[in-house]
Amino acid sequence: MPDMSVYILTLRCVNRPGIVAAISSTLFGAGCDITEAQQFDAWESRSFFMRVVFRMPVHAAAETTLRDAVATMAREFEMHWTLRARAQPTRTVLMVSRFDHCLVDLLYRWRIGELSIDPVAIIANHPRETYAGIDFGDIAFHYLPVTAATRPVQEARIWDIVSGTGAELVVLARYMQVLSDSLVSRLAGRCINIHHSFLPGFKGARPYHQAFARGVKLIGATAHFVTGDLDEGPIIEQDVERISHADSPDDLVRKGRDIERRVLARAVRYFTECRIIPDGRKTIVFSA
């Protein structure tokens, strides 16, 4: 058997007969071997979603032939599609404020090979000594303090870093600054945020202390794409944990950190593995 590369194809289009057959025929015609396929029909929007993992012989001509064949098929069905080599890590900018638990967790998972990211920059609105206990290695660190007066200039620098590094993903790993609509628009579909999620909702400072004062029985976290609607972008992943009257505010903060870490890590992994397909104000997530 010739050397093979693994690719991931994702697509969305209006649902109609013949889509799966066309995809299978196109990949077969390009000499590909399908190893995994997931699909979903959204009846309310009449949309069809699919994620296909397949192997293809390793040589440039094969990939060119494949992309041309997929593009031809996509035009026929008016598909929105992506095609990515699974071995290609996602170039990622990590943004952080004072709380560094999510940043540390992502870097650890990257170093042990659990997350297929290539951290090309870390952007923080606190100086480097704030993170003295973290080994950034050779990752470029950018200290960009933000005030009302400096926000436009610093956001221009953020965009220069993102575009200059070729970043495909920006992760707000507890970055506690609101991005402008202009920057959010430029990062549409490739900027992920993590935040607590409580019922009822507790906004503003010290949310875990607010939750403690109300005697909540569940705490949780939500990872979502960033949009102009603060903390209301399309949801990617969520998780919860039960608590009781015996838990102190410090216990809630500790348990909240754990939930935030694992929820954000799953969301980033789903993105790097092309498991997320946008669907208006929500997402289709083909989880493993």
Rosetta silent file (secondary structure, phi, psi, omega in degrees, C-alpha in Angstrom):
SEQUENCE: MPDMSVYILTLRCVNRPGIVAAISSTLFGAGCDITEAQQFDAWESRSFFMRVVFRMPVHAAAETTLRDAVATMAREFEMHWTLRARAQPTRTVLMVSRFDHCLVDLLYRWRIGELSIDPVAIIANHPRETYAGIDFGDIAFHYLPVTAATRPVQEARIWDIVSGTGAELVVLARYMQVLSDSLVSRLAGRCINIHHSFLPGFKGARPYHQAFARGVKLIGATAHFVTGDLDEGPIIEQDVERISHADSPDDLVRKGRDIERRVLARAVRYFTECRIIPDGRKTIVFSA
SCORE:     score description
SCORE:     0.000 S_00000001
   1 L     0.000  134.853  179.054    0.000    0.000    0.000 S_00000001
   2 L   -67.879  160.355  174.529    1.380    3.474   -0.860 S_00000001
   3 L   -58.510  139.624 -174.991    2.062    6.035    1.863 S_00000001
   4 E  -124.343  145.427  170.156   -1.211    7.702    2.836 S_00000001
   5 E  -109.605  149.720 -179.446   -2.164   11.068    4.328 S_00000001
   6 E  -103.149  132.422  179.484   -5.321   11.586    6.358 S_00000001
   7 E  -124.673  158.806  176.774   -7.678   14.448    5.485 S_00000001
   8 E  -125.694  124.425  176.786  -10.885   15.838    6.968 S_00000001
   9 E  -110.321  127.485  172.749  -13.689   17.189    4.793 S_00000001
  10 E  -122.032  149.629 -177.477  -16.538   19.163    6.341 S_00000001
  11 E  -155.609  156.847  174.538  -19.508   20.570    4.485 S_00000001
  12 E  -143.024  138.006  176.539  -22.886   22.222    4.786 S_00000001
  13 E  -161.788  172.618  173.725  -25.566   22.662    2.142 S_00000001
  14 E   -66.361  134.348 -176.443  -29.307   22.559    1.568 S_00000001
  15 L   -71.491  134.057  175.169  -30.461   18.987    2.062 S_00000001
  16 L  -161.504  160.962 -178.495  -31.461   17.054   -1.037 S_00000001
  17 L   -62.763  147.229  172.504  -31.096   13.487   -2.339 S_00000001
  18 L    97.380   -3.263 -175.392  -27.741   12.348   -3.696 S_00000001
  19 H   -67.084  -51.304 -177.818  -25.328   14.292   -1.469 S_00000001
  20 H   -61.836  -40.839  178.757  -23.737   11.304    0.289 S_00000001
  21 H   -62.212  -41.113  179.853  -23.488    9.398   -2.975 S_00000001
  22 H   -65.213  -41.476  179.246  -21.772   12.360   -4.650 S_00000001
  23 H   -63.792  -47.776 -179.151  -19.266   12.711   -1.810 S_00000001
  24 H   -60.603  -44.383 -179.417  -18.458    8.992   -1.814 S_00000001
  25 H   -65.249  -40.870 -179.838  -18.052    8.910   -5.589 S_00000001
  26 H   -62.780  -45.814 -179.546  -15.867   12.021   -5.608 S_00000001
  27 H   -68.186  -39.585  177.576  -13.517   10.654   -2.952 S_00000001
  28 H   -62.849  -41.446  179.938  -13.397    7.222   -4.590 S_00000001
  29 H   -64.553  -25.343  178.799  -12.584    8.820   -7.926 S_00000001
  30 L   -92.481    9.044  177.114   -9.654   10.652   -6.333 S_00000001
  31 L    79.167   25.656 -176.426   -8.256    7.398   -4.942 S_00000001
  32 L   -97.947  157.202  178.816   -9.350    8.033   -1.355 S_00000001
  33 E  -122.904  111.780 -178.788  -10.404    5.563    1.347 S_00000001
  34 E   -72.615  128.962  179.237  -13.112    6.782    3.768 S_00000001
  35 E  -112.543  -17.505 -178.911  -12.375    5.788    7.377 S_00000001
  36 E  -158.241  139.709  178.062  -15.022    7.796    9.260 S_00000001
  37 E  -148.022  131.950  175.961  -18.212    9.639    8.323 S_00000001
  38 E  -131.549  139.687 -179.497  -20.750   11.567   10.409 S_00000001
  39 E  -142.723  160.458  179.927  -23.773   13.418    9.090 S_00000001
  40 E  -151.496  134.139  175.023  -26.771   15.338   10.371 S_00000001
  41 E  -104.602  116.363  176.906  -29.988   16.567    8.778 S_00000001
  42 E   -92.051   98.834 -172.147  -31.360   19.727   10.399 S_00000001
  43 L   -64.276  -32.620 -175.214  -35.019   19.442    9.483 S_00000001
  44 L   -71.138  -28.780  179.353  -35.970   22.930   10.700 S_00000001
  45 L  -109.076    1.403 -178.833  -33.480   24.654    8.382 S_00000001
  46 L    55.584   35.376 -178.643  -33.455   21.950    5.680 S_00000001
  47 E  -106.433  150.665  178.654  -29.668   21.875    6.004 S_00000001
  48 E  -118.780  133.783 -179.078  -27.298   18.939    5.644 S_00000001
  49 E  -126.665  144.080 -179.929  -24.004   18.702    7.565 S_00000001
  50 E  -153.750  144.754  173.322  -21.227   16.157    7.187 S_00000001
  51 E  -128.142  124.758 -176.999  -17.718   15.397    8.417 S_00000001
  52 E  -126.773  128.811  174.867  -15.679   12.815    6.518 S_00000001
  53 E  -108.055  132.405 -177.148  -12.251   11.464    7.444 S_00000001
  54 E  -150.112  161.198  176.764  -10.358    9.676    4.691 S_00000001
  55 E  -104.905  147.110 -179.039   -6.928    8.525    3.564 S_00000001
  56 E  -142.826  142.981  178.538   -5.297    9.595    0.304 S_00000001
  57 E   -55.195  143.228 -175.787   -1.988    8.654   -1.382 S_00000001
  58 L   -85.091   98.455  163.910    0.842   11.021   -0.486 S_00000001
  59 L  -170.108  150.920 -170.718    1.828   13.167   -3.453 S_00000001
  60 H   -59.158  -38.020 -177.465    1.032   16.715   -4.523 S_00000001
  61 H   -62.302  -36.801 -179.508   -0.800   15.725   -7.699 S_00000001
  62 H   -64.495  -42.764 -179.664   -3.279   13.636   -5.709 S_00000001
  63 H   -66.905  -40.268  177.920   -4.157   16.531   -3.406 S_00000001
  64 H   -61.916  -44.517  178.031   -4.585   18.935   -6.324 S_00000001
  65 H   -60.919  -42.349 -179.554   -6.860   16.442   -8.075 S_00000001
  66 H   -62.244  -49.236 -177.247   -8.839   15.951   -4.888 S_00000001
  67 H   -62.862  -38.811  177.637   -9.383   19.667   -4.250 S_00000001
  68 H   -64.094  -42.256 -179.413  -10.466   20.235   -7.831 S_00000001
  69 H   -66.325  -42.111  178.836  -12.909   17.325   -7.656 S_00000001
  70 H   -65.338  -41.564  179.671  -14.380   18.478   -4.329 S_00000001
  71 H   -61.588  -39.869  178.278  -14.730   22.044   -5.613 S_00000001
  72 H   -63.895  -46.149  178.459  -16.623   20.807   -8.670 S_00000001
  73 H   -63.323  -40.804 -177.836  -18.982   18.741   -6.535 S_00000001
  74 H   -62.811  -37.755  178.126  -19.433   21.604   -4.058 S_00000001
  75 H   -63.444  -39.299 -179.705  -20.531   23.968   -6.812 S_00000001
  76 H   -61.981  -38.721 -177.156  -23.206   21.507   -7.931 S_00000001
  77 H  -101.616    5.073 -179.192  -24.684   21.298   -4.432 S_00000001
  78 L    53.214   52.663 -176.174  -23.840   24.915   -3.414 S_00000001
  79 L   -88.352  147.380  161.502  -21.830   23.632   -0.459 S_00000001
  80 E   -97.269  122.865 -172.283  -19.824   25.512    2.137 S_00000001
  81 E  -142.445  157.756  173.458  -16.847   23.214    2.686 S_00000001
  82 E  -134.896  150.609  177.376  -13.405   22.878    4.229 S_00000001
  83 E  -138.777  125.336 -174.394  -10.628   20.386    3.562 S_00000001
  84 E  -142.658  140.557  172.102   -7.690   19.964    5.926 S_00000001
  85 E   -72.166  128.422 -175.886   -4.836   17.531    6.470 S_00000001
  86 L   -62.813  -30.593 -177.622   -5.322   15.996    9.911 S_00000001
  87 L   -75.843  -10.521 -176.855   -1.596   16.138   10.690 S_00000001
  88 L   -81.774  113.319  179.370   -1.465   19.916   10.183 S_00000001
  89 L   -68.066  152.861 -178.591   -1.544   21.665   13.594 S_00000001
  90 E   -86.392  119.609  178.575   -3.763   24.715   13.998 S_00000001
  91 E   -68.471  121.589 -166.055   -1.808   27.955   14.307 S_00000001
  92 E  -131.423  134.135  170.430   -3.198   29.473   17.499 S_00000001
  93 E  -102.477  128.684  179.416   -2.970   32.757   19.403 S_00000001
  94 E  -106.610  128.414 -179.378   -3.692   32.438   23.137 S_00000001
  95 E  -117.329  137.847 -171.517   -4.977   35.494   25.003 S_00000001
  96 E  -146.514  152.555  170.428   -5.001   35.730   28.801 S_00000001
  97 L  -112.302 -141.163 -173.665   -5.541   38.095   31.709 S_00000001
  98 L   -70.320  -41.288 -177.279   -4.613   37.509   35.354 S_00000001
  99 L   -77.896  117.999 -169.446   -6.244   34.093   35.807 S_00000001
 100 L  -109.180    8.768 -173.051   -3.957   31.654   33.996 S_00000001
 101 H   -63.193  -38.002  179.363   -5.483   28.212   34.701 S_00000001
 102 H   -71.122  -40.042  177.998   -6.919   27.786   31.201 S_00000001
 103 H   -60.991  -48.516 -179.460   -3.699   28.963   29.546 S_00000001
 104 H   -59.762  -42.344 -178.707   -1.589   26.549   31.606 S_00000001
 105 H   -64.299  -43.621  179.667   -3.946   23.679   30.808 S_00000001
 106 H   -64.543  -41.382  179.128   -3.899   24.329   27.057 S_00000001
 107 H   -64.895  -39.008  177.922   -0.103   24.551   27.000 S_00000001
 108 H   -63.697  -47.619 -179.134    0.163   21.289   28.938 S_00000001
 109 H   -64.032  -33.533  175.888   -2.207   19.461   26.618 S_00000001
 110 H   -66.403  -43.862 -175.724   -0.287   20.840   23.632 S_00000001
 111 H   -67.530  -30.150  179.733    3.070   19.703   25.039 S_00000001
 112 L   -90.873    3.121  176.380    1.897   16.124   25.652 S_00000001
 113 L    84.613   11.811  179.913    0.390   15.938   22.152 S_00000001
 114 L   -78.618  -32.186  179.343   -3.261   15.946   23.216 S_00000001
 115 L  -113.221  127.969 -179.930   -4.073   19.169   21.344 S_00000001
 116 L   -88.822   67.022  176.367   -2.967   19.631   17.737 S_00000001
 117 E  -117.443  159.347  172.825   -2.219   23.338   18.030 S_00000001
 118 E  -122.564   94.355 -177.115    0.827   25.403   17.140 S_00000001
 119 E   -67.195  108.796 -175.752    0.920   28.274   19.682 S_00000001
 120 E   -95.593  -14.237  178.782    2.306   31.149   17.638 S_00000001
 121 E  -167.915  150.428  169.330    1.769   33.904   20.229 S_00000001
 122 E  -119.277  127.253  179.242    0.538   34.675   23.725 S_00000001
 123 E  -116.020  129.037 -178.774   -1.142   38.037   24.235 S_00000001
 124 E  -135.398  149.167  174.415   -1.749   39.339   27.753 S_00000001
 125 L   -99.777   17.953  171.513   -3.001   42.540   29.287 S_00000001
 126 L  -128.461  152.628 -176.415   -0.745   41.931   32.314 S_00000001
 127 L   -67.067  162.242 -173.779    3.090   41.999   32.306 S_00000001
 128 H   -59.846  -33.780 -178.807    5.130   38.829   31.837 S_00000001
 129 H   -63.089  -18.788  174.871    6.145   38.628   35.497 S_00000001
 130 H   -59.928  -28.246 -175.201    2.487   37.915   36.300 S_00000001
 131 H  -113.596   36.856 -173.235    3.088   34.487   34.746 S_00000001
 132 L   -59.063  -28.350 -177.472    6.553   33.869   36.219 S_00000001
 133 L   -84.758    1.479 -176.288    5.703   30.254   37.058 S_00000001
 134 L  -105.783  133.707  176.685    4.741   29.320   33.487 S_00000001
 135 L   -89.488  104.727  178.157    7.222   28.017   30.930 S_00000001
 136 L   -84.471  -10.946 -178.900    6.350   29.719   27.646 S_00000001
 137 L    59.579 -130.912 -178.751    9.379   28.245   25.896 S_00000001
 138 L   -95.000    8.923 -179.421    9.913   29.913   22.524 S_00000001
 139 L   -70.528  129.365  179.952    6.331   31.169   22.193 S_00000001
 140 L   -64.352  131.809  179.734    6.308   34.912   21.525 S_00000001
 141 E  -111.577  131.426 -178.157    4.814   36.868   24.454 S_00000001
 142 E  -124.740  117.884  176.554    3.129   40.231   23.877 S_00000001
 143 E   -92.862  110.627 -178.020    2.179   42.507   26.764 S_00000001
 144 L  -125.937   84.123  179.043   -0.630   44.749   25.548 S_00000001
 145 L   -65.291  139.741 -173.875   -2.215   46.656   28.474 S_00000001
 146 L  -118.644  127.662  168.385   -5.706   47.877   27.645 S_00000001
 147 L  -129.326  173.675  178.056   -7.468   51.028   28.802 S_00000001
 148 L   -58.315  -35.578 -177.319  -10.321   52.936   27.244 S_00000001
 149 L   -76.491  -34.321 -174.546   -7.760   55.258   25.677 S_00000001
 150 L   -94.744   -7.707 -173.807   -5.398   52.557   24.384 S_00000001
 151 H   -53.759  -49.278 -178.946   -7.978   49.990   23.251 S_00000001
 152 H   -59.107  -41.954 -179.759   -8.033   50.974   19.522 S_00000001
 153 H   -66.961  -43.855 -178.175   -4.223   50.936   19.288 S_00000001
 154 H   -68.665  -35.546  177.236   -3.871   47.662   21.179 S_00000001
 155 H   -67.852  -33.664  175.090   -6.569   45.973   19.133 S_00000001
 156 H   -63.770  -37.949  177.830   -4.741   47.047   15.986 S_00000001
 157 H   -68.696  -39.672  177.020   -1.635   45.371   17.414 S_00000001
 158 H   -58.024  -46.836 -179.389   -3.642   42.239   18.250 S_00000001
 159 H   -64.295  -38.254  177.588   -4.833   42.057   14.658 S_00000001
 160 H   -61.078  -39.727  178.960   -1.285   42.596   13.377 S_00000001
 161 H   -67.116  -45.644 -179.179   -0.122   39.641   15.513 S_00000001
 162 H   -61.853  -49.953 -177.832   -2.990   37.405   14.396 S_00000001
 163 H   -71.352  -37.038 -178.154   -2.566   38.209   10.712 S_00000001
 164 H   -68.990  -29.027  178.517    1.239   38.311   10.833 S_00000001
 165 H   -90.932   -5.899 -176.409    1.482   34.837   12.375 S_00000001
 166 L    68.831   29.302 -176.905   -1.121   33.348   10.075 S_00000001
 167 L   -63.573  134.886  177.266   -3.181   32.318   13.099 S_00000001
 168 L   -98.162  -16.891 -176.679   -6.235   30.216   12.298 S_00000001
 169 E  -143.011  138.309  172.533   -7.619   30.264   15.846 S_00000001
 170 E  -120.101  126.712 -178.591   -7.693   32.798   18.686 S_00000001
 171 E  -113.993  120.907  174.712   -8.488   31.478   22.161 S_00000001
 172 E   -87.241   89.036 -175.751   -9.613   33.824   24.924 S_00000001
 173 L   -85.973   70.310 -172.405   -8.219   31.729   27.788 S_00000001
 174 L    65.069   46.819  171.839   -9.872   33.874   30.461 S_00000001
 175 L   -86.340  114.355 -167.704   -8.976   37.099   28.672 S_00000001
 176 L   -98.066   41.935  174.283  -11.067   39.603   30.602 S_00000001
 177 L  -125.578  137.848  178.057  -11.342   42.396   28.036 S_00000001
 178 L   -79.679  127.042  178.456  -14.315   42.935   25.720 S_00000001
 179 L   -81.494  146.273  179.414  -13.268   42.955   22.070 S_00000001
 180 L   -69.418  158.748  177.789  -14.651   45.644   19.777 S_00000001
 181 H   -59.571  -34.265 -179.509  -17.205   44.778   17.113 S_00000001
 182 H   -63.992  -47.077  179.760  -14.593   45.571   14.467 S_00000001
 183 H   -69.339  -40.565  178.123  -12.078   43.030   15.801 S_00000001
 184 H   -58.130  -40.703  179.901  -14.789   40.456   16.489 S_00000001
 185 H   -62.573  -39.876  179.480  -15.933   40.767   12.888 S_00000001
 186 H   -67.883  -28.123 -177.004  -12.402   40.063   11.632 S_00000001
 187 L   -99.956   13.547 -175.152  -12.159   37.000   13.879 S_00000001
 188 L   -54.242  129.509  176.249  -15.610   35.624   13.072 S_00000001
 189 L    80.144    1.451  179.959  -15.762   31.848   13.310 S_00000001
 190 L  -142.822   26.222  175.676  -12.238   31.445   14.689 S_00000001
 191 E  -129.286  119.520 -175.641  -12.263   33.065   18.138 S_00000001
 192 E  -112.731  135.906  178.756  -13.322   30.923   21.124 S_00000001
 193 E  -120.165  156.332  174.504  -14.147   32.221   24.603 S_00000001
 194 E  -125.922  136.877  174.517  -14.759   30.468   27.923 S_00000001
 195 E  -151.864  161.868  176.598  -16.937   31.766   30.732 S_00000001
 196 E   -65.515  157.778  173.649  -18.883   30.514   33.716 S_00000001
 197 E  -140.536  118.216 -178.161  -22.526   29.638   33.228 S_00000001
 198 L  -124.322  156.135  167.909  -24.984   29.771   36.100 S_00000001
 199 L  -123.467  120.564   -6.439  -28.745   29.644   36.543 S_00000001
 200 L   -67.490  169.555 -177.826  -29.800   32.280   37.325 S_00000001
 201 L   -74.357  136.668  177.386  -27.152   34.282   35.461 S_00000001
 202 L  -120.215  109.256 -178.585  -24.655   36.194   37.553 S_00000001
 203 L  -105.006  163.077  178.462  -22.868   38.934   35.647 S_00000001
 204 L    90.723 -158.151 -173.997  -20.214   41.350   36.755 S_00000001
 205 L   -75.052  150.751  172.980  -17.571   40.903   39.441 S_00000001
 206 L    50.897   56.940 -177.943  -17.183   37.826   41.682 S_00000001
 207 H   -62.895  -34.113 -179.787  -19.823   35.615   40.009 S_00000001
 208 H   -68.100  -33.569  176.072  -18.978   32.603   42.188 S_00000001
 209 H   -69.690  -36.473  175.296  -19.598   34.659   45.323 S_00000001
 210 H   -63.570  -41.338  179.983  -22.925   35.798   43.857 S_00000001
 211 H   -65.284  -40.135  177.958  -23.816   32.173   43.166 S_00000001
 212 H   -60.787  -42.973 -178.179  -22.868   31.171   46.711 S_00000001
 213 H   -64.238  -26.177  179.833  -25.084   33.904   48.131 S_00000001
 214 H   -94.914   -3.438  176.659  -28.035   32.531   46.136 S_00000001
 215 L    68.895   40.140 -179.085  -27.400   28.927   47.104 S_00000001
 216 L   -65.315  154.714 -178.931  -27.076   27.506   43.598 S_00000001
 217 L  -109.417   -9.941  177.694  -26.886   23.721   43.219 S_00000001
 218 E  -135.082  138.338  167.205  -25.125   23.595   39.853 S_00000001
 219 E  -123.679  160.113 -176.542  -22.181   25.502   38.450 S_00000001
 220 E  -161.093 -174.929  178.116  -20.866   25.208   34.930 S_00000001
 221 E  -146.350  152.295 -179.280  -18.901   26.657   32.045 S_00000001
 222 E  -130.984  131.143  170.555  -19.603   27.454   28.403 S_00000001
 223 E  -107.219  133.553 -174.901  -17.211   27.658   25.463 S_00000001
 224 E  -150.060  160.753  171.288  -18.543   29.596   22.488 S_00000001
 225 E   -71.844  143.416 -179.466  -17.542   31.507   19.400 S_00000001
 226 L   -82.534  131.525  174.310  -17.099   35.218   20.066 S_00000001
 227 L  -132.365 -179.016  178.217  -19.612   37.566   18.456 S_00000001
 228 L   -68.376  -16.954  175.853  -20.701   41.149   18.992 S_00000001
 229 L   -88.469  108.643 -172.070  -23.306   39.893   21.493 S_00000001
 230 L   -54.118  122.348  176.686  -21.321   39.571   24.708 S_00000001
 231 L    58.667   22.140 -178.999  -21.122   35.930   25.867 S_00000001
 232 L  -125.296   19.987  178.131  -23.975   34.968   23.538 S_00000001
 233 L   -72.432  170.029 -178.856  -22.115   33.564   20.542 S_00000001
 234 L   -54.320  127.273 -175.146  -22.800   30.085   19.120 S_00000001
 235 E   -77.671  135.213  178.466  -22.169   27.513   21.849 S_00000001
 236 E  -103.287  -46.693 -175.711  -19.532   24.851   21.222 S_00000001
 237 E  -153.079  148.858  177.191  -19.309   22.955   24.517 S_00000001
 238 E  -144.502  158.639  173.335  -20.708   23.075   28.061 S_00000001
 239 E  -156.280  159.935 -179.450  -20.394   21.144   31.306 S_00000001
 240 E  -137.651  165.400  174.569  -21.757   21.345   34.852 S_00000001
 241 E  -146.614  138.145  179.201  -20.968   20.096   38.337 S_00000001
 242 E   -76.470  143.854  173.723  -23.222   19.714   41.350 S_00000001
 243 L  -132.397  173.814 -177.653  -22.423   21.634   44.516 S_00000001
 244 L  -138.080  178.445  179.389  -24.069   21.837   47.927 S_00000001
 245 L   -62.874  -18.778 -178.357  -24.664   24.143   50.864 S_00000001
 246 L   -80.638  -11.989 -179.260  -21.372   22.873   52.328 S_00000001
 247 L   -80.990  131.033  177.301  -19.312   24.410   49.517 S_00000001
 248 L   -84.238  169.517  173.598  -17.692   27.748   50.299 S_00000001
 249 H   -56.409  -37.268  177.611  -17.109   30.500   47.728 S_00000001
 250 H   -64.879  -36.287  176.542  -13.512   29.280   47.475 S_00000001
 251 H   -63.358  -42.118  179.226  -14.792   25.764   46.736 S_00000001
 252 H   -62.556  -42.648  178.815  -16.958   27.153   43.935 S_00000001
 253 H   -62.051  -44.966 -179.392  -14.001   29.027   42.466 S_00000001
 254 H   -62.541  -47.340  179.709  -11.834   25.883   42.633 S_00000001
 255 H   -67.575  -34.619  178.283  -14.466   23.663   41.047 S_00000001
 256 H   -64.002  -39.094  177.334  -15.239   26.371   38.488 S_00000001
 257 H   -59.677  -42.608 -179.866  -11.605   26.469   37.380 S_00000001
 258 H   -62.378  -43.888 -179.837  -11.685   22.722   36.730 S_00000001
 259 H   -64.862  -44.750 -179.857  -14.853   22.960   34.641 S_00000001
 260 H   -58.963  -41.878 -179.918  -13.535   25.914   32.646 S_00000001
 261 H   -60.644  -51.080 -173.930  -10.305   24.074   31.848 S_00000001
 262 H   -72.087  -34.200  179.022  -11.917   20.932   30.534 S_00000001
 263 H   -67.744  -44.108  179.482  -14.689   22.690   28.613 S_00000001
 264 H   -65.535  -41.502  179.825  -12.265   25.035   26.848 S_00000001
 265 H   -60.994  -41.100  178.583   -9.869   22.185   26.054 S_00000001
 266 H   -65.495  -42.171 -179.464  -12.679   20.170   24.451 S_00000001
 267 H   -62.247  -42.853  178.874  -13.827   23.165   22.409 S_00000001
 268 H   -65.189  -41.032  178.579  -10.302   23.798   21.125 S_00000001
 269 H   -63.376  -42.573  178.090   -9.871   20.109   20.277 S_00000001
 270 H   -59.235  -39.514  179.979  -13.176   20.081   18.392 S_00000001
 271 H   -65.895  -47.334 -176.304  -11.995   23.093   16.389 S_00000001
 272 H   -67.437  -25.929  179.402   -8.608   21.599   15.528 S_00000001
 273 L   -95.364   12.899  176.816  -10.252   18.306   14.497 S_00000001
 274 L    55.270   44.009 -179.895  -12.777   20.123   12.264 S_00000001
 275 L   -97.608   -4.659 -175.833  -15.712   18.854   14.327 S_00000001
 276 E  -109.119  127.187  174.646  -17.573   22.187   14.458 S_00000001
 277 E  -124.931  121.402 -179.634  -19.800   23.421   11.646 S_00000001
 278 E   -62.603  144.886  177.175  -21.613   26.760   12.137 S_00000001
 279 E  -142.470   73.759 -178.526  -25.400   26.737   11.840 S_00000001
 280 L    67.472 -121.893 -178.477  -26.604   30.302   12.269 S_00000001
 281 L   -86.557    4.984  177.948  -26.748   31.153   15.982 S_00000001
 282 E  -134.723 -175.499 -179.081  -25.731   27.617   16.983 S_00000001
 283 E  -131.162  152.605  165.871  -23.238   24.962   15.991 S_00000001
 284 E  -100.747  122.318 -177.660  -23.246   21.368   14.819 S_00000001
 285 E  -120.341  112.944  176.814  -20.531   19.523   16.753 S_00000001
 286 L   -88.032   84.060 -177.346  -19.556   16.020   15.671 S_00000001
 287 L   -73.209  154.515 -177.095  -17.962   14.960   18.955 S_00000001
 288 L   -73.458    0.000    0.000  -15.737   11.900   19.123 S_00000001
